[in-house]
Amino acid sequence: MADKEKLLTDQIVDLYRKEVQRHHPDLIAAWPVISGKNTRVARSGNWFIVIYEHTGNAVFTVNSSIGALPPQLLGVSDITDSNKDQVRETLERYFSLKPLDGLVMFLPNEDISSELAKLLKRHEYAMGLTPMKIFLSHKCVDKGLVRNYKTSLEILGFDPWLDEDAMVAGVELERGILKGFNESCAAVFFVTENFRDEKFLGSEVNYAIAEKRKKAERFSIITLVFNKDGESGEVPPLLQPYVWKEPKSDLEGFREIIKALPVKVGMVHWR
């Protein structure tokens, strides 16, 4: 690797260290990439592509240049802002990057703050720091329907929040519900003909909107509308601006939840 490229990659890590320091100062010594990494640098046109392989060993490091990547590997003729994330996913698969690794793509003299934010989000997820709870809002009479979704989400590693399971005896209901939202990355509303925007369900709608305002892209509001015997629920007006689907089956409904979540399901590994 040329001295200029090494200087550039080290500068990126220094900036990333400052970003981590702001969010997780107590964990910085063991943070992915910062605590030790191997580095590879590639190019595509004017774009720099820096791959960090986490090692946890800051003493022994390997730095190398890959050179220009062919369009056939990238899957596009030119990298643009609109296809950058698509290219990123292609390269992560091609180079078999693990969750603790990282990839940064940028143009010369470009502000890379958005790239560092993506890298931070990736590592927070890998280290279990991103809330994986999903709040399941429903009418009690629909508990059977919701339990099937809860079981499927648990298989994928999520921690679905279901009132009767999540709250121990003696917990004040309103406070328990609010805590559930605070710990969640999404709220799924199961709207059937029984669903009414009132009492505790009304509170859950309000809490979900408050979490969305607070967490922005890190929180999703997902509404599934179910039809039974020709009757379907009515989406509350406050939920209508968000993801709203009418699945024809539970499988389709589950797929819509996974697509709308603010996190990606992890890489597949052998058991």
Secondary structure, 3 states (H helix, E strand, C coil): CCHHHHHHHHHHHHHHHHHHHHHCHHHHHHCCECCEEEEEEEEECCEEEEEEEECCCCCCCCEEEEEECCHHHHCCCCCCCCCHHHHHHHHHHHCCCCCCCEEEEECCCCCCHHHHHHHHHHHHHHCCCCCCEEEEECCHHHHHHHHHHHHHHHHCCCEEECHHHHCCCCCCHHHHHHHHHHCEEEEEEEECCCCCCCHHHHHHHHHHHHHHHHHHHHCEEEEEECEECCEECCCCHHHCCCEEECCCCHHHHHHHHHHHCCCCCCCCCCC
